[in-house]
Amino acid sequence: MGTPDVLVVGAGPAGSVAGLLLARAGVRVRIVDRASFPRDKLCGDTINPGTLARFRALGVADGIERRSARVDGMIVTGARGEAVQGCYPADAWGCAILRRDLDALLLDQAMAAGCQFDSGIVVSRALRADGRVAGVALGGCRHESRMVAPVTIAADGRRSAIAFELGAARHPGRPRRWAIGAYYHGVAPYHGAAPNAAAAARDAVFGEMHIRPGRYVGVAPVAPDLTNVCLVKPSRPADDELRDPAALLSRTVNRDPWLRERFAKATLATRPVVLGPLAVDARPPALDGLLFAGDAAGFVDPMTGDGLRFAVRGAELAAAAALEALADGWAGVHARLAAARRREFAWKHRFNRALRALVGSPSAIDLAAFGARIAPWTIRALIARAGDCA
């Protein structure tokens, strides 16, 4: 390929979607990642209806839907035993798919569109000269090599080497949450009362979020006899619970009244993965030659399941900005991209903050459960908004 027009650092959903769109526009794109694909990644493994709609609009949904399990809605339970459950609108649904499969499918689509992909590439920093970014440096300072390009898109995740080296990202003092995730065999399915006749007729499948004091547990069936379980909890240095994550997960499900019977015969299918601290504050700098996408542009709390939608839509915006810069130069590009991101994401960030405050209160969960019984349309509207169905 020679020197690409755009160098994309990171081959996750944001990097692959940005590369795909740019390659379709005739741009020479090189995607690099330190990992070889397919690769495992800690994730809740669910795609909400709004994200699935974006994949359909991009023409990449067929393979995803063939490899995934349909998700018809969500159930949220509280510490006092109450539950709120609701289906997505009749013409909308999400899906559950192994993250290794999703990422590989999207990367394959990007390569089919013309992107060059190189694995095993460790990016250490952005190359800066005359107030702009001209590519990236690879490896350590003693054996550093370079990749150059007129445009670099940093899509290298919440621990972005580029963002941290530039001082554009940091771990805040609060909150300090860690995630512990694993797959289980033998989890009994949830059998709740379907919220409506249509859901009952199709034997609706729900994603689950179980809110407990100081922590929450996400449960998602991703394949026959394979269930994703992800615990998110606060943690500080010398946290004894994190020393044995398998035992921590076992205690969590076996002590929980909503989960213990369903996990009575369950066995771990994989070793647990621990990730944290989760929170990252990111403020992408306005450097000519450099754009950010995905978690590198700002990490989203995993509880609300919006990370993939923000990654995909953010990649679309970054790709459009890259095309603008290639065609007309960098004047105003960062300001217009920042404004577009605010228009696209600000309302959902506010909604997510309010929702986290709601589900963090046991009394609020009880009130929501009562509301679901007397005014179920309010819960359906909340579920639809959370799932980006509009």
C-alpha positions in Angstrom: 0.0 0.0 0.0 2.8 2.4 0.7 1.9 5.4 2.8 -1.8 5.3 3.7 -4.1 8.3 3.6 -5.5 7.3 7.0 -3.8 5.3 9.7 -6.3 3.7 12.2 -4.9 2.6 15.5 -7.1 -0.1 17.0 -9.2 -2.8 15.2 -12.2 -2.9 17.6 -15.6 -1.8 16.4 -14.7 1.9 16.2 -11.5 1.4 14.2 -13.1 -1.2 11.9 -16.2 0.9 11.2 -14.1 4.1 10.6 -11.8 2.1 8.2 -14.7 0.5 6.4 -16.4 3.9 5.7 -13.2 5.5 4.6 -12.2 2.6 2.3 -15.7 2.7 0.7 -15.0 6.4 -0.1 -11.8 5.4 -1.9 -9.4 6.3 0.8 -6.2 4.2 1.4 -6.6 2.9 5.0 -4.2 1.0 7.1 -5.5 -0.5 10.4 -3.1 -1.7 13.1 -3.6 -3.4 16.4 -1.4 -5.1 19.0 -3.6 -8.2 19.0 -4.3 -10.9 16.5 -7.9 -11.5 15.6 -10.2 -13.1 16.6 -9.3 -12.2 20.1 -11.2 -12.3 23.4 -12.3 -9.1 25.1 -14.2 -8.5 28.3 -17.6 -7.2 27.3 -21.3 -7.6 28.2 -21.7 -9.2 24.7 -25.0 -7.4 24.0 -25.9 -5.0 21.1 -28.9 -2.8 21.8 -31.6 -2.1 19.1 -30.2 1.3 18.2 -26.7 -0.1 17.6 -28.1 -3.0 15.5 -30.0 -0.5 13.4 -26.7 1.4 12.7 -25.1 -1.9 11.6 -28.0 -2.5 9.3 -27.6 1.0 7.9 -23.9 0.3 7.3 -24.7 -2.9 5.5 -22.8 -5.1 8.0 -25.6 -6.6 10.1 -26.3 -9.9 8.2 -23.3 -11.8 9.5 -23.8 -10.4 13.0 -27.5 -11.4 13.2 -26.7 -14.9 11.9 -24.1 -15.4 14.7 -26.1 -13.9 17.5 -29.0 -14.6 19.8 -32.0 -12.3 19.7 -32.7 -10.1 22.8 -36.3 -8.8 23.1 -35.9 -6.6 26.1 -34.4 -6.0 29.6 -35.1 -7.0 33.2 -33.7 -5.0 36.1 -33.9 -6.3 39.6 -33.3 -4.6 42.9 -31.8 -5.7 46.2 -35.3 -6.0 47.8 -36.5 -8.6 45.3 -38.5 -6.3 43.1 -38.1 -6.6 39.3 -38.9 -4.3 36.4 -39.1 -6.0 33.0 -40.0 -4.7 29.6 -39.8 -5.5 25.9 -38.4 -3.3 23.2 -41.0 -2.0 20.7 -42.5 -4.7 18.5 -40.3 -3.8 15.5 -37.1 -3.6 17.4 -34.8 -6.0 19.1 -31.2 -6.3 20.2 -28.9 -9.3 20.1 -26.2 -11.1 22.1 -22.9 -12.1 20.4 -19.5 -13.1 21.6 -17.3 -10.0 21.4 -14.5 -11.9 19.7 -17.0 -12.8 16.9 -18.4 -9.3 16.5 -15.0 -7.7 16.3 -13.7 -10.3 13.8 -16.8 -9.8 11.6 -16.4 -6.0 11.5 -12.7 -6.3 10.8 -13.4 -8.7 8.0 -15.9 -6.2 6.4 -13.3 -3.4 6.6 -10.6 -5.6 4.9 -13.1 -6.6 2.3 -13.7 -2.9 1.6 -10.0 -2.5 0.9 -8.4 -1.7 4.3 -4.9 -3.2 5.0 -4.7 -4.8 8.5 -1.5 -5.5 10.4 -1.6 -7.3 13.8 1.1 -7.3 16.4 1.8 -3.6 16.0 2.4 -1.8 19.4 1.8 1.9 19.1 3.6 3.9 21.8 2.8 7.5 21.0 1.8 10.0 18.3 4.5 11.6 16.2 4.2 15.4 16.5 6.0 17.9 14.3 5.2 21.6 13.8 2.1 21.5 16.0 0.5 18.6 14.1 0.4 14.8 14.2 2.1 13.0 11.3 1.6 9.4 12.3 2.7 7.1 15.2 5.8 5.7 16.9 6.0 2.0 17.4 7.8 0.0 20.1 10.1 1.3 22.8 12.3 4.3 22.8 15.5 2.2 22.1 14.1 0.5 19.0 11.5 2.9 17.9 10.1 2.8 14.3 7.5 5.0 12.6 4.3 4.8 10.6 3.3 8.1 8.9 0.0 9.2 7.4 -1.8 12.6 6.8 -4.6 11.5 9.2 -4.3 9.2 12.2 -7.5 8.0 14.0 -6.8 6.8 17.6 -9.3 4.0 18.2 -7.2 2.1 20.6 -9.7 1.8 23.5 -10.1 3.1 27.0 -6.4 2.7 27.8 -5.4 4.5 24.6 -1.6 4.8 24.4 -2.0 7.9 22.3 -4.5 9.6 24.6 -2.5 8.9 27.8 0.8 9.9 26.3 -0.7 13.2 25.1 -2.1 13.8 28.6 -5.6 13.7 27.1 -6.8 10.8 29.4 -6.6 9.9 33.1 -8.2 7.7 35.7 -10.3 9.8 38.0 -10.2 9.3 41.8 -13.9 8.4 41.7 -15.5 6.2 40.8 -13.0 3.3 41.0 -15.0 0.3 39.6 -13.6 -3.0 38.3 -15.3 -5.5 36.1 -15.0 -9.3 36.5 -16.4 -11.3 33.6 -16.7 -15.0 32.6 -18.8 -17.4 30.7 -20.8 -20.2 32.3 -22.3 -23.5 31.1 -25.5 -24.8 32.6 -27.2 -21.6 33.6 -31.0 -22.1 33.8 -32.9 -19.5 31.6 -34.9 -16.7 33.1 -38.6 -17.5 32.9 -40.5 -14.4 33.7 -44.0 -13.4 32.6 -43.7 -11.8 29.2 -45.0 -8.1 29.3 -47.3 -8.6 26.4 -48.9 -11.3 24.2 -46.5 -10.7 21.3 -43.5 -11.3 23.6 -45.1 -14.4 25.0 -45.8 -15.8 21.6 -42.1 -15.6 20.5 -40.8 -16.9 23.9 -39.0 -13.5 24.6 -35.4 -13.5 25.8 -34.3 -10.8 28.1 -30.9 -9.2 29.0 -30.6 -8.9 32.7 -29.2 -6.3 35.1 -29.2 -7.1 38.8 -28.6 -4.0 40.9 -27.2 -4.7 44.4 -25.7 -2.4 47.1 -22.4 -1.1 45.7 -22.3 -3.4 42.7 -24.3 -4.8 39.8 -24.4 -8.1 37.8 -25.1 -8.3 34.0 -26.3 -11.7 32.6 -26.7 -12.4 28.9 -27.3 -15.7 27.1 -25.0 -15.6 24.1 -25.3 -19.1 22.7 -27.0 -22.4 23.6 -25.6 -23.3 27.0 -23.3 -20.3 27.2 -24.0 -17.3 29.4 -22.0 -14.1 29.9 -21.8 -13.0 33.5 -20.2 -9.7 34.3 -19.9 -8.2 37.8 -19.0 -4.6 38.3 -17.9 -3.5 41.8 -16.0 -0.7 43.5 -12.4 -1.6 44.4 -9.3 -0.1 46.0 -5.7 -1.2 46.2 -5.2 -4.5 48.1 -8.7 -5.6 47.4 -8.8 -9.2 48.6 -11.9 -10.1 46.6 -10.0 -9.5 43.3 -7.3 -12.0 44.2 -9.6 -14.9 43.4 -12.1 -13.7 40.8 -13.6 -17.2 40.2 -14.5 -17.4 43.9 -15.9 -13.9 43.9 -18.2 -14.7 41.0 -19.3 -17.9 42.7 -20.1 -16.1 45.9 -22.0 -13.4 44.1 -24.4 -15.7 42.2 -24.8 -18.2 45.0 -25.8 -15.6 47.5 -28.2 -13.8 45.3 -31.9 -14.8 45.6 -32.5 -14.0 41.9 -29.6 -16.1 40.6 -28.7 -18.9 43.0 -31.2 -21.4 41.8 -30.4 -20.7 38.1 -26.7 -21.2 38.8 -27.1 -24.3 41.0 -25.7 -26.6 38.3 -23.7 -24.0 36.4 -19.9 -24.4 35.8 -17.4 -21.9 34.6 -16.7 -22.3 30.9 -13.8 -19.8 30.9 -11.4 -18.4 33.4 -12.6 -15.0 34.7 -11.1 -11.8 33.3 -10.6 -8.8 35.5 -10.5 -5.2 34.2 -10.1 -1.9 35.9 -10.2 0.7 37.0 -13.0 1.3 34.5 -13.5 5.0 34.6 -11.4 7.1 32.2 -11.8 10.8 31.7 -10.8 11.7 28.1 -10.5 15.2 26.5 -9.3 14.7 22.9 -7.0 17.5 21.9 -7.5 19.5 18.8 -4.3 18.5 17.0 -4.2 18.6 13.2 -3.6 15.2 11.8 -5.2 13.4 14.7 -8.8 12.3 15.4 -10.3 10.1 18.2 -13.0 7.4 18.1 -14.5 4.8 20.4 -13.5 4.6 24.0 -10.3 6.6 23.3 -12.6 9.6 22.8 -14.3 9.0 26.1 -15.2 5.9 28.0 -18.9 5.0 28.7 -20.0 3.3 31.9 -20.8 -0.3 30.9 -23.9 -0.5 32.9 -26.1 1.2 30.3 -24.7 -0.8 27.4 -24.1 2.2 25.2 -20.4 1.6 24.5 -21.0 -0.1 21.1 -23.4 2.5 19.9 -21.1 5.3 20.9 -18.2 3.5 19.2 -20.1 2.9 15.9 -21.7 6.3 15.6 -18.5 8.0 16.8 -16.6 6.1 14.2 -19.0 7.4 11.5 -18.4 11.0 12.7 -14.6 10.5 12.8 -14.6 9.1 9.3 -16.6 12.0 8.0 -14.1 14.4 9.7 -11.2 12.6 8.1 -12.7 12.9 4.7 -13.2 16.6 5.3 -9.6 17.1 6.4 -8.2 15.2 3.4 -10.3 17.2 1.0 -10.2 20.7 2.4 -7.6 20.8 5.2 -8.0 21.0 9.0 -9.5 24.4 9.5 -12.5 24.0 11.7 -12.6 20.2 11.5 -12.1 19.6 15.2 -14.7 22.2 16.2 -17.3 20.7 13.9 -16.5 17.2 15.0 -16.9 18.2 18.7 -20.2 19.9 17.9 -21.4 16.8 16.1 -20.5 14.6 19.0 -22.4 16.8 21.4 -25.5 16.8 19.2 -25.3 13.0 18.9 -24.4 12.0 22.5 -25.1 14.7 25.0 -28.7 13.8 25.6 -27.9 10.1 26.1 -25.1 10.9 28.5 -27.6 12.9 30.6 -30.2 10.0 30.4 -27.5 7.5 31.5 -26.5 9.6 34.5 -30.2 9.8 35.6 -30.7 6.1 35.0 -27.6 5.2 37.0 -28.9 7.3 39.9 -32.3 5.6 39.6 -31.1 2.0 39.6 -28.6 2.8 42.4 -31.4 3.4 44.8 -33.3 0.3 46.2 -36.3 2.5 46.9 -36.3 3.8 43.3 -36.3 0.2 42.0 -39.3 -0.6 44.2 -41.1 2.5 43.0 -40.3 1.6 39.4 -41.7 -1.9 39.9 -44.9 -0.4 41.3 -45.1 1.9 38.3 -44.6 -1.0 36.0 -47.7 -2.6 37.4 -50.0 0.4 37.2 -48.5 2.2 34.2 -46.6 -0.3 32.1 -46.2 2.1 29.2 -43.8 4.2 31.3 -41.4 1.2 31.6 -41.7 0.3 28.0 -40.7 3.9 27.1 -37.8 3.7 29.5 -36.6 0.4 28.0 -37.0 1.8 24.5 -35.0 4.9 25.4 -32.2 2.9 27.1 -32.1 0.6 24.0 -31.8 3.6 21.5 -34.9 2.3 19.8 -35.9 5.8 18.5 
